[in-house]
């Protein structure tokens, strides 16, 4: 037996109201913010463009992780062997690694 459209709409509305009262929608991502790209004209390839953008950021983040993972042991080894002659090159290595930190913050690298 089919449910009347008005009855179904009122049941759905009641469930939504109950969930709102229970706070189930309180911490949703983007709450209180405008919907991104809502003012743009429709682009049928929007998901491809966003996927490519995410992948480029992910690739850049992976490359940065590899650089950091490669340089930290070299720096630590330099600290262990810390002789005056190596101190300058060690400082240069640390400074070079520190140049990557703003990019790491921008990419919001996990871990």
N, C-alpha and C positions, 0 to 999 in steps of 0.2 A: 504494500500500500504506500503510494508516494506521499511525501510530506509536503504540506502546503508551503509555498515560497515565503509567505509572511511569517509562518510559524518557524521555519528554518532560520530566517533572518533574525527573529527575536531570540532564538536559542543561541545563535552565534554571538549576537550582541551581548546577551547575558553572560556567556562564558568569557568574553573579552572584559566586561565590567568586573567580573569576579577576579580575573587574573590581574587587572589593574589594581583592584583593592588589596590583593595579596602582595602587591609590589613586584610581580614577576616581570614587569617591563622597566623597572627602575634603572638598572645598570646596563642597558643595551649600548653597544658601541655607537658613537655618534649622537647620543641622546642630547637634545637641545641644540644641535648644530644643523645648519642647512644641508639638504641632500646634495652631495657633490655632483657637479656637472649637470644639474637639473636645468640650467638655463641654456645649455648647448643644444644645437639642432641634432636630430637623430642621426647616428652613424651606425650602419649595420655591422661594422667591423670594430665596434667599441671594445669588445671583450678581447680581441686579438691585440689591439693597441695596448690595453692595460696589462695583458699577459706579457707582452714583449718588454714593457717598461719594468714590470716586476722581475723578469728574468735578468735584465741588464743590471738592476740593482743587486740581485742575488749573486750574479757573476762577479760584480765589482766587490761585493762583500767577501766572497770566497777568496778572491785574489788578495784582498787586504789581510784576511785571516792567515793565508799562507805566508805572506810577507812578514807579518808579526811573529808567527810561529817559527819562521826561519831565523829571524834576527834576535829574538829574546835569548835563545841558548848561546848565540855568539857573544851577546853583551854579557850574559852571566859568566861565560868562560873568561871574558876579558876582566871582569871584576875579580874573579878568583886569581888570575895571573897578574893582577894589577901592578905593573911596573911603571915607573915614571915615563918611559918611552912609549908605552902603550896607552897611557892616560888620554892623550890628545885624540888618538884614533877611536878610543872608546867613547869619549864625549861626542865625537862626530857621529858615531853609530847611533848613540842615544838620541842626538838631535835629529838625525835622519828618520828614526823611528817615530819620534814625537811629531814630525810633520804629517804623519798619517793619522794621528789621533782625531783631528777635526773631521776628517772624512769618515772615520769609524763612528763618531758620534752622529754624523749626518745620516749614515746608513742604518743606525740603530742596530748594531750587530748584537745578536744574542750571544751570551757566553763571553 
